[in-house]
Structures are given as structure tokens and as C-alpha cells.
């Protein structure tokens, strides 16, 4: 009997440890497993477009940090011109900081319903200094651009807003000048009815190597996969129903494996992207991620290059997210 009690206590503490330590903290915990690279010449359709976006952002432009204002402006111009070629007229949410103009880029697809609610999908287009930022966050920008292309003829019930945010990375993360914080505060002030916000944060690094997915605590591999071939949906402790709905939609869209975590916002890492700006204003939100540094050894470094990404799987992510947005906008 004593042995059973000890075993149950051990399992209880193991579950608590796993819940509190999902690998989403932006620090350098990673494993050396390599990604599956899929080059441009072998790609067709959406995969080829994703590749071209990432190539333009990470190769032609490169590092796109706050300290490289000209590169940020180049990136903004690329996103804007690409959207205009699709037939959109993107709105620029401009704001001034330290004598310079920074912009969130907004695509709106009007809803046909009477609720007045919006569904927001966002991705930041800046980087930390010195990195090409292929996964962080050109991968998400590319997926969001192609989501705009896929959804441009939609007639959703809820209004869709697809937003490219500026100044997500340090030194402005979690400050009032973070692009998503600027948007979320303005939305709250005008009483925008946001049904849900999805933050796309690094969605291009995948591997079929067993053991390639690392974790911050021992024994987490007993519950979560050790093969980094899945997409993660992360929400707060009040988001279980939302996170499950996103997972089901993504998997229905293309069968991309999805793992989920719902935990308190104070758990380190759970709030580390643009979705946190919306949580602060009382909106529902979730993060979509490849788990960043827990599988990608090039996080925030010069090795975060286009050849480390898997564009075939990113195409699956794109299809799954388009399905998720359609479902959320019903």
C-alpha cells in the first residue's frame, strides 16, 4: 500500500512539473537535431510562394531589427506591395517612437454576420539584430501572407483581420511600443469585439529525428513527443476549449500533428509573443508555434537561415491554419 501511495504522489508531481514547464520560454534550451530542408526548386504552388517570401525577407533583406530602420522599412514595403498585388488595400497603423514612424500592416476581410466580432491572426516581421530570421519570424510572415491569398475571396460571418506586427523583439518586447500592444490598446479603446487572436510565432522548423525535441525538465518526454514534427498550440488556463478547437481544425485542414498546452499566464514562456498583448486587454488569444529554441538550435542567431526550414510541412501548416480561421470565423 505504501508503495502505491508513493507512486501516485510521484505521478502527481510529474504532471504538475510538465504543466509548468512546457518549452515556450525564449531562452536557449535546445537540442542539436537538424531540420529537414526543402529547397525552392523542388517546390510547387503554395510551397514555392512560402519559399519566395522567406527568401526575400531572410536573404535579400536579412536582419530586420529596431536598430536597422531601413531594413524594417524594406520589409514593410515588401509586405505591403505583396498584399497589393493580391488585390488588397492594406491599412497602415502608424505610430511614432523616438522620432521615427513604425507601422502595423492590416488586411481586413469584412464579415457578413451581425455580431460585429473579429478574428485576428498576427505575425511580427522584425528580428533581433544579427539574424536572418528565417524561422523567427519570416516563416510566420510567409504563412500569413499566403493565408491572405487563400482567404481573399472568403465571405466569413465574423470579420477577419490579418495583421503584420512591428517591434515584437527585444528591446521592445512587453513594452507599450510593441506593435501588437499598440493595436490591442487601440482595439480596447474603440470597443472592438475580438472573438479570438492567433499569434504565429516561428512555424517552419521540423525534424524527423527521434529525440530532437528537447524539454526544460526531465521526464517530460514521457508525455510529449520527442520527435519535433508537430505544431504546438499554446493558451492560458482559461483557453482549453479554444485550444482544442484550433487543434481539431488544423488537423482537419491537412492532418498536421498538433500538440497543445493550456497553463497559467505566469508560467515562463506561455506569454512570450504577440498574443500576450491581447491577453492584457482582456481578449482571448493563443500562440501557434514550432516550439522555437526547444528544437531549433539557430534561435536568435546567424544560423537561422532559409536552408534549415521545411517548406513542405509549412505548406501543411498553412492549409491547417486556413481551415482553423474559417472555423473560427463561422
N, C-alpha and C positions, 0 to 999 in steps of 0.2 A: 504493500500500500504506500509506504513512504517513497519507494522508487517511482511510482506513478505520479505522486504529488510533485516530486522534483522535476520529472519530465514535463508535466503540464506547466509548471512555473517557467521552465526553460523556453517552452514554445511561446508562452505569453510575452516574455521579454524579447524573443526573437522577432515576433510580429511587430511589437512596438518599435523596435530598432529599425526594421525595414520601412515602416511607415514614415519615420522621422528622417530617413536618410536617403531618399531617392536621389539619384545622381543628376541634379539640375543646378548645383551651385557653380557659379562662374569662377572656378579656381582650377588649377592644373592637376586634377586627378584624371589620369588616362592610362590606357593600355597601348602597347605598340602595334596592335594589329593593323594591317594595311587595308585600305579601301579597295573596292573594285572599281577600276577606272574604265569608263566607256567614252571613247573619243568621238569627236564630231563627225568624221567621215562615214561612220557606220550607223548613224542615226537618221531617222526619218520623222516627218511630221512634228508633233509637239516636242519630242526629244531633241530634235535639231534646233528648234526655236529656243528651248531652255539652254542648250549649249551656247548658242549665239549670244544670248543675254549675259550669261555668266562670263563668256569670253570678253565681251565688251567692257563689263564692269571690272573684272579682276585682272585682265591682261592689258587692254588698251588704256584704261583709266588707272587701275591699281589702287593703292591705298587711298581711302576716301574719308579722312578724319576731320575733325573740327579744325585742326591745325593746318589743313590743306584746303582752304576755302575754294580755290579754283577747281580742285578735283570734285568737291561736293557740288559745285555749280555744273560741272560737266555731267555728273551723274544725274542731277535734276533735269538737265536738258535732254539727256538720253531717254529717261523715263517719260518725260512729257511728250517728246516727239514720237516715241513708240506708241503711246496711247492715242495721239492724234492720228497716226497712220491707221489705227484700228477704227477710227471714226468717232472717238470720244472728244469731249471738250473738258479736259480736267480742270478742276478748281485748285488754285494755289492758296493755301492758308499760310500767309506770310506773317512773320513776326521778327522784330528787331532785337538783336542781342550783341552787346559790345560793338555797336556801330555797324553791324553787318546784318543783312537780311537772310533769314533761314525760312525754309518752306516745307510744309507737308503737302503732298500731292494727292488729290482726292478725286476718285471716279465714283459717280453716283448713278445707280440704275433704279429708277423710280418704281415704287411698289403700287400694286393695283388694289390693295386691301384698304380697309377703313381704319385700321388700328393706329396708323401713323408710326409704327415701330420700324427700327432699322437694325440690320445685321451688318456688323463691321468686320472686315478682315484686314489686318495690317501687317506690314513688314518694314523694318528700318533699313535705310540704304547707306548709312555711314559705317565706317570701320574704326578700329583703334589704329594708331599710327604704325606704319611699317609692315602691314599685312595686306596681301592682295584681296583677302576677304572673300574667297570663293564660296566657302560654306557659310561663313559669318560676315555678311548675310546676303551675298549675291544669289545664293541658292534660293532663298525665300523670296527675294525680289523677282527673280526669274519666274518662279511658280506663280506669284501674284500677278505678274504681267500676263502670263498665259491663262490664268483664271479670268482676267478681264476679257481676253479674246474669246474664251469659251462661253462666257456669260453675257456677251454683248447683245444678244437677241432675246434674252430672257424676259419674262413678264412675271416677276415674283409678286407674291402677296405683300411681303414686307420689303421695304426699300433696302437695297444693297449699297454699302459704301466700302470701296476697296481703297485703302489708304497706304501711301508710302511715307513713312515717318522719318524725320531727320533727328540727329543728336540723341540717339539711344545709348551710344557707347560712353564710357568714361572719357572726360571728367564730368559729364553731364547726366549720367545715369542717376535716376531717383532724385532729380532736381526739378525745379519749376520750368526750366527752359528745355527739358526733354520734349521732343516733338509730340509724342503721344500724350504727355501731361498737358501741353498747351491745348491739344484738341479736346481731351476729356474734360478739362475745366470749362472750356467754351461750350461744350455739349451740355454740361450740367447747368450752366448759366441760362441757356436758352430752352432748358427743359426737354432736350432731345430724348425720345423714348428708345433707348438702345436695348434691344432684345438680348443680344449677346455680342461679345467681341472676341475674335480669334486672333491671336498673335503668332505669326510664323517666325520661328527662331531657329535657324540652321536646320535644313531639311534635305541635305544632299550627300551625307557620308554614311555609307553602308558597307558591311563586310559579311562574308560567309564563314569567317574564321571562328570556330568554337573557342570561347574564352576571350574573344575580342571585346566583349562588353565588360567594363570594369565598374566597380562599386565602391562607395566610401567605407563600408563596413563589411567584415567577414560574414559569410553565410547568406548574404542577400541573393547569391546565385542559386540558392535552393528554391527561391520563389520567382525570381525574374530570369528571363533568358540570358545566357552568356554569349549567344551569337547576335552581333549587332546588326540584324537585318530587319528591324522593326521601327515603326514610328511611334512616338510617345505623345499622349495627350495628358496634360497636367492641369489640374484645377485645385481650388481650395476645398476645405472640408464641407462646404455647402454646395458643391458642384457635382455630386455623384451622378445625378440624373442627366445633367448636361454632358458630362464627360462620356458617359455610356452612350448617349445618343450620337455624339460625334464619332466615337469609335465604331459603332454599328454602321453609320453612314459611310465612313471612309472605307471600311472593309467591303461594304456592298458595292461601292463605286469601282473598286479594282482588286479587291482581295489583298491589299497591302496589310501585312501583320501589324497590329496595333496593341501597345501596352498602355495601361492607364495608371494614374496616381491622383488621389484626392487627399490633401493634407492641409493642416492649418497654415495660414499665410506666413506665420513666423518661422516655419521650418526653413532653414537656409536653402536658398535656391529656387523655391517654389514661386517666388515673386519676381525673379530676375529677368524680366523682359517687358515689352510694352503693355502687356495685359495688366500689370500692376497699376499703371496709371488709371485704368478704368475701375479696378477694384477700389482704389482710393476715393473715387467719386460715387461709389455705391452701385456700379454696374456689374452684371455677370460677365465673366471672361474666362478664357482658357488659353493655354500655350500649346502649340504644336511644334515638336522638336525631334531631332535625331539623337538627342541627349548630349550633344556638344562634346566637351572635353572628356567625357567618360567613355568615348570611343574614338574620338578624333584627336590624334596626338599633335595636330598642327594648329590647335585652337589659339587664336590671337597671336600667331607667329607668321614668319615669312613663308612657311611651308604650306599655308592654307591656299593651295593652288587648284586650278581647274582640273588637272590630271588626277586629283585624288577623289573626285566625285563620281557618283554612279548615276548617269542620266537616264538609264532605262528605269531604274527604281524611282527616280524623281518624277518620271512620267506617270508612274503608278500613284505617287503621292498627289500629283496634280489632279488626276481623274478622281481619286478618292475625296479630295477636298472640294472639288466642284460639286460632287454629289452631296457632301455634307452641307455646303452652303445652300444648295437647292432645298434640302430638307429643312434646314433652319429657317429659311425664308418663306416656308409654306404658311 
